[in-house]
């Protein structure tokens, strides 16, 4: 189809504040599909101390969809306990097969249930739900999508509920085959440089896009004022990134990349990661570059190619924060909430998790960041509670 490359060919903004201006976003084609994948009962998994597993499954889904056709640069947003995607009609059937593969991985390797489904963009638009998208350049070779319009939330509501027009993905409903190439999880958790890593979600609630845009602008300005500039509040710093060697830390990648393979294949893969990480430590320490990769710059590139702030109809960020800074931000957000401008949720963790999608170490690599103890998933619970409290009671019939 002529519009298969719709997202790939979309111009990218270079500033985050510019990229979240939804007035500049464009409509997805009617024959595209919104795909939703999320871990069922992720709250219980968090309570059981399994949030790293939840994150792993979420990013594994992204790898499975991204690998359907790399040349198209399909858009996706990581949500902590799942992900949102958009893809053309031609890839709908392969996507279902890939998502089944991710469902079976989640169940067999991590003991988690992954829910997945797809909703056609044209159906959402016909029902009055807009599905729009923008694009932000993180670096010369890596970009991330920014989503707007109520259609994304409506697709999620339909997939998670009993909504009509959903193409549901049944793990036992047909062939299951996913390519998880590029999935990596080789870094130690990153401790806070202040007190905590704060996962924050903010939703502007006015019906007018221009009013919401002004609200997000005030929130971003408050974050810069309270936490400092980008370098000060970024959750990662290049020189503080350490490769992992503990078997437990490397187990996630091993299980994903060797799914359906036996004990010796898994053991061999884990040993290979250990050897590669040893080599990585040497290259980083010596500042050695190879013909293919500038390893002396890799950690700086990793920080630049991190999705620590994003927009999917809500502003989502993970920032490094002190308790005093959090209190100051809470006061600002509470005032905005009292004025009816927004709803918000936040959750503090001691460390940040890093999970990676690496097409090429030479530049095409993207890194997903979340709080280690519930992060976005628990921030979303607080946000949903605020939105529910603000919703007017239904009239009796």
N, C-alpha and C positions, 0 to 999 in steps of 0.2 A: 504493500500500500504506500501511497505517496506520503502519508503523514507518519510513517513508522519512525522517521528521524525527527519528529516534531520537537521533542525535548532536547535532543543532542544539538539541534541547530538553533535553539533559543539563545539569544544574547544574554550574557551574564553580567550582572552588576558587580562592582568591585568593593563597594562599601555595604556593610550589613544594614545600616539604617536605610539606605537606598533600596536594598533588596527586599525589605519587608514592607515597602510601600505597596500595598495591595492594588492601588489604582493603576500600577504599571504591570500587574500580572495579566496573563492571557488565559483564555479558556482552553481546556483540554478538548481534543476532538471527540465528537459524540461516540465514535466507534471504539474509543479506548475504554479500559476497565480500571477501576480502583480495586486493588487487592489489599485485604486486611489479614494480618496474622498476629495472634497474641496467645500468650501462655494462660491457660485457664487456672483460676485460683492462684495467681502469682502471690497474693498476700500471704497465703499459707506457706508457700515456698520460702518467702522472705522470713517468716516466723521460724521456719525450720533451718534457717541459715544457708539457704540454697540460692541466694540471689545471683551469685556468679553463674550458676547453671542457667538461670532464667535469662541473664544477659547473653550467655553463649548461644542459647537457642534462638534468641532474637536476631543476633548477627548472622547465625548460620542460615536463617531464612533469607536474609539480604543477599548472602553469597549465592544461594540457590537461584534466586531470581536474577541477580546481576549477571550470572554466568549463562543465562539463556542466550543472550546475544550481546557480547561486550561492546560491539561497535555502535549500538544504539544508546548507550549510556542511560539506561532506564532509571527514572527518578525513584528514590526511596527515602524514607525518614525513619530513623531508629527511635523507638519510644521507651526503651528500657526493658519492658516485658513483651515486646513485639515490634512490629514494623508496618508501615504503610507504603504501598507501591502504586505505580501507574504503568500500564503497558498496553500496547496495541492489540487489536483483535487477533492478529496473526499469531501472537504468542500466548493467547489465553489457554489453549489446550496444553502446550508444553509447561506453562506456569502451574497448572493444576497438578501435573505429574511431579514437578519439582517440589511443590508444597506438600504433596503426599510424602515425598521422600523426607522432607523436613519434619513432618509429623511423626514418621516412624523413627527418625533419629531421636526426636525429643522423648518419645516413649521408651525406646529400647536402651538408649545410652544415658538418659538423665532422669527417667521416671516422671516426666512431665507430659501433660496433655496440651497439644497445640491446636488451637482453633483457627480455621482459615476459610475465607470466602471472597468472592469477587462480585462487584456490582458495576453494571454498565454505566458509563458517564452519561450517555444519552437519556437513560431512564431517570437518573438523578436530576438532570436538567429539566426534563419534561415535568417532573414533580415540583419544580421550583427551587431546586438546590443547585447552586452554582459550584463548579469545580474548576478552580483557577490555579495557576502555578507561576512562579518566578524562579530565578536562578542566581546563585552567588558564586563567584570565583574565589576559592580559598587560596589557590596558587595557580601558576600557569597551566598545570596539567590536571587539577582537581577542582570540581565544583560540587555544590550541593543544592537541592531544590528547596523552595519555600512555597508552602501551600496556603491557599486562601479559598474562601467560599464555604458555605455550610454543607456542601456535598460530601466533603471528606468525613465530617462527623456523622452525617447521615448514613454513609456507607458503613462506618464502624458500628453504628447503632443497629443497622439491619443485619450485619454479620453476627453480632453478639446476641441479637434477639431473634425474633421470628419474622423479621421483615420480609416483604415480598420482593421477588425479582433477584434473589441472591443465588449465585452459583456457588453452592457450598462444597467444600473440599472434604470428602470422606476418606480417612486413611486406608480404608479397606474397599474403596469404591473403584479401584482400577490400578493400573501400573504406578509404581512409585520409584522415581529415580531422580536424584538430585546431585549436582556437581558442586561440591563445597570448596573447590580450588580457590586459593587466595585467602581463606579464613586463617587467621593467625591470632594467637593469644600467648605472647611470649614475654610480656613485661610484668614486673612486680607492680602491685598496687602502689599508688602514689599518695603518701601521707600529706596532710595539710601543711602548708608553710606558715599558717597562722593558727587557727583552731580546728576548723572543719572544712569539708567540701560541701557546699550548699547546692542542692538541686532545687531549681525554682521554675514554676510554671505560672504564667500570667495570661489571662484571657480578658481582653477588652470587650465590654458587653453592650455598647451602644449599637443601634441599628444602622447608623450612618458610618460608612467606611472612613470618611475624613475625620470624624470624631475619634474613632478607634485609632487611627494613625497618630493623632495628636497624643492620645493616651500612651501608646507604646513609646512615642518619642520622649514623654516625660519619665517613663519608667527607665529607659536606657540612660537618660541624663542623670537620674537619681543613682543608678548603679555606678556610673563613672564618678559621680561626686562622692559617694560613700565608700566604694571599694578601690578607687583609683583607676588609672587607665588600663587598657587591655593587658599590658604586660604585668600589671600588679594583680589583677583578679583572674587571669587565666589559670585554670586548674592544673596545668602542666608547665614544667620548665625543663628545657632540654638537658641541662646538666644534672637534673635530679631524676632522670629516667634511668632505671636499672633493669637489665634483663633478668629474667627469673630462672632459677635452677631447681627449685623445690618440685618434686614430682606432682604434688597436688596442684601447683600453679600451672603446670603444663598439661594436666590431664584433659582439660576442655578441648584444646586443639587436637590432641591425640585422638580423642573419642570422635570428634567431628570428621577428621580427615581419614580415619580408618574404619568408618562405619561399615558394618557387614563383613569386616575382615577379622581374622583370628588373633589369638594371643601373641604369636610371634611377630605378626605384622604390626600390631600395636606397640609391642616392645621395641621393635626396630625403629618405628617412627619416633617414639619418645627419645630414644638414644640419639637419633639424628638431630632432633631439636636441641638437645644438650650440647652436642658438638658444634652446631651452628651458633648457638648462643656463646659458647666459649670463643669461637672465632670472632663473633661480633664484639665481645668485650675487648679483645685485642685490637681490632680495627678502630673502635671508638677511642680507646686509651691512647693509641699511637697517632690518631688522626690520619689513617691511611685511606687513600682512595684507590679503587680499582678502575679498570677500563670501563666497566659497565655502571658502577655506582660510586657516587661521592659519599662514602661512609662518614667522612669528617663532618658532613652537613646533614646526615640522615635524621638525627634527633631534632634538629631545628626544623627540618621539613615535616617531621611527625607532628610537632606542635602546631605548625601552620595548617596542616591538613586534618585538624581535629574538629569534630562536630559539636564542640562544647556549647555553642549557641545556635539555635535553629528556630524555625517558625513553621508551624503546621496548622494555622488558625489560632494557635497559642504561641506565646514567646516562651521558649524553653532554654534554660542555661544551667550549667554547672560552674560555680565560681569558688575560688578560694576565699575564705571569710573568717573573720574573728567574731566572737559572740557580740561584741559591741556594734560591729557593722551590721550584723543580722538584726539586732534590735532596732537600729536606725532605719533599715529597709522595711521592717515590719510596720513601723510607725507610718512611713510614707504610703505603703500599700493599704494599710487600714484606713487612712484618710481618703485615698482614692476609692476604696470599696464603699465607704460610708457615703460618698458622693454619687454612688451608682455607676462609676466609670469602669470597674473591673472586678474580677474575682481572681484569687491566687491560691497557690499551695506551695509549700516548701518542705524539704526534709534534709537534715544534716547527717553526714557520715564522716567517719574518721579518715577515710581514704577514698581515692577515685579508682574505679576500674577502667582498664583500657582493653578494648577488643578491636582487632584490626581486619581490614579487607585490603589485601595487597595484590594488585595486578602486576606491578613492577616496583622493585625497590629503588629504581632509578627516578621515581617521581610520582607514579600513579598508585598512590596508597592513601587510604582514608582510615581514620581512627575514631572509634566511638567511645565516648566518655560518659560515665554515670557514677553516682554515689555507691559505695560498696555495701551499704546496709539498707538498701531499699530505694534510694535515689528518686528517680522520676516516678516509679510506681507508687511510692508512698506519698510523694508530693501530689500526685494525681488524685489520691483519695481525699486529701484536704480540699483540693480545688472542687471536686465533685460535690462535697458536702456544702461548700459555700454556694455553689450554683443551685443546689437543691433548696437551700434555705431561702435564697433570693427569689425562687420561682413562685409566682402567685398561686394560691390554692385553687384547685379545680372547682368550678361551680357545681353545685349539686343538681342532679337532673331528676 
